Amino acid sequence: MGGQPATRPKAAFCTGSIVRHVVVMAGTGAIGLMAVFIVDLLNLFYISWLGNPALTAAIGFSGVISFVQIAVSIGLSIGIGAITGRLIGAGRMEQAQRVASSFGVVMLGFCLLIGVFTAWLAPLLLALLGAQGEAARQAATFLRIVSPGLPLIAAGMGCSGLLRAIGAARISMNVTLIGAMISAVADPLLILGLGLGLKGAAISTIFSRGIVALMGFRCARRHGLLAWPVRTHVVADTRLVGQVAMPAILTNLATPVGSVFVTHAMAGFGLAAVAGQATIERIVPVAFAFVFALTGSVGPIMSQNLGAGKLERVRATLVASLWLVAGCVALTWAILFLTQDLVVRVFSAQGTAAMLIHLFCNWTIAGYVFIGMLFVANSAFNNLGHPLYSTLFNWGRATLGTIPFVWMGMRYGPGGVQVGQVLGSVLFGSCAVLTAFSVVRRLHPGDRATQQAMPVIPPPQTGEAGLIELDELDHSA
C-alpha cells in the first residue's frame, strides 16, 4: 500500500487516572450516542406534527424490530472491540489487525442476511406484535427501506469499536456526529418538506448510516486497524471473536425480546399506549446516553488492563463506572421531573400517552439506576472472560424479570405494564453487579481466568491450524 505508513496502535489505558479514562471515553461516546438518538427523537417530533396517531404507533412497532437488528450489530461490535483491545494491550498489534479485518467481512455478510430476511418478513413480524391497519402498513414500509441497509450500521459500529479499542474516542465521536448532523438536516426536509412522512425518515436513516460506515472505515484504516483479510485465517479469526461476540449477541437480544413482550402488552390498550411507550423509548437513549455509552466505552479500558495484567485498575474501572451511573440517573431524574409538562406538550401527547410520560418522569425513571448497573456488569463480564454471565443476567431480566411482572401489571392498565417492566430490573441489576465484583476479586495475575480471557492464535499457516489451536485452548479450559 502506498502513501504514509499507518499509525501504530498503543495501549492507552494502562496508565493514568482511571476516572479520567472512564469519563473521557463515556463522555465522548455519550455525545455521539446523544447526537444519533436526538435525531430519532426529532423524527418522532416531526411525525407527531402530522397529527396521525397511527404514524406515531408505527414508529413504536418498527422500532422494536429495528432494536433486535441493532442488538445483533452491537453484539458483533462488542466482540471485535473486546478481542482487538486485549491483543493490543498484550502488544500483538499485527494479530489485532488481522482478526479485525477477518471478522469485519463476516460481520457485514451476516448483517446483510438478517436485513434482507427482516424486510421480507416485516408484515408477519408486525402482526405478531399486535400491529394492525395503517400503523402496520406504515411500519412495514419503514422496515423494507431500512432493513437491507443493516450492514451499514454494523460497519459503523464495528469501526467505532476498533477506534475505541485504541483510545481514539474523539475520532469515533466525530464520525458519529457527522452522520447525525446529516440526518438532522435531511429528516425535516424529507418528512415535512417533501411530505414523505415515515418513508422520508427511512430514506434519511439509510443515507446517514452510509456516511458513518464510509468515514468509520477510512479512519480505522488510517490507524492501522484494518487491512485486506487473509482468506486462510478468516475461519480461525471468526471463531476467536465469536467466543465473545456470540454470547454478546445473545445478551443484547434479551432486551429487545423483553421489549417485544412489553409492546405487545401495550398494544392491548390501544394506539395511544403504544405511542406513549414509543415516546419514552425515544427519550431514554437521549436522557441516558452517558449510561449507555459506558457499556461500550468501559470495555476497552478493562480489556487493555486485563491484557497488561493490571488487575487493580480493572476493579477501579468497575467502581468508577457505577458511581457515574448513579450520578447520571439522579441528574436526569431531576431534569425530567421539572420539565415533564413541557415534554408532554412538545410531543402532543394526550390521554394514555400523556399519563405514561408523567409516570415515567415522576417515578419509573429511578429504575434506570439498576439498568445502568446491569449494563456496567455486562461490560465487565464481556471483557473479563465471562461473557456467558452477561447472557444469563440479560435473559433473566428479559424473561423472569419482565414477563411475570408485566403480566401482573396488565391488570392495572398501561401504567401497570410500565411499572412491572421496571421492577424486574431492580432484582437483576443488583445481582449482576454483585457478581461482577466477585469476578474481579477472583482474578489474579497468571491464573487460569486471566489466561482464558484472552485466547490467542499464534500466527498459523492455515485456517485449519488456527482451528486446531482453538480446539486445544477449549480442551485446556
Secondary structure, 3 states (H helix, E strand, C coil): CCCCCCCCCCCCCCCCCHHHHHHHHHHHHHHHHHHHHHHHHHHHHHHHHCCCHHHHHHHHHHHHHHHHHHHHHHHHHHHHHHHHHHHHHCCCHHHHHHHHHHHHHHHHHHHHHHHHHHHHHHHHHHHHHCCCHHHHHHHHHHHHHHHHHHHHHHHHHHHHHHHHHCCCHHHHHHHHHHHHHHHHHHHHHHHHHCCCCHHHHHHHHHHHHHHHHHHHHHHHHHCCCCCCCCHHHHHHHHHHHHHHHHHHHHHHHHHHHHHHHHHHHHHCCCHHHHHHHHHHHHHHHHHCHHHHHHHHHHHHHHHHHHHCCCHHHHHHHHHHHHHHHHHHHHHHHHHHHHHHHHHHHHCCCCCHHHHHHHHHHHCHHHHHHHHHHHHHHHHHHHHCCCHHHHHHHHHHHHCCCCHHHHHHHHHHCHHHHHHHHHHHHHHHHHHHHHHHHHHHHCCCCCCHHHHHCCCCCCCCCCHHHHHHHHHHHHHHC
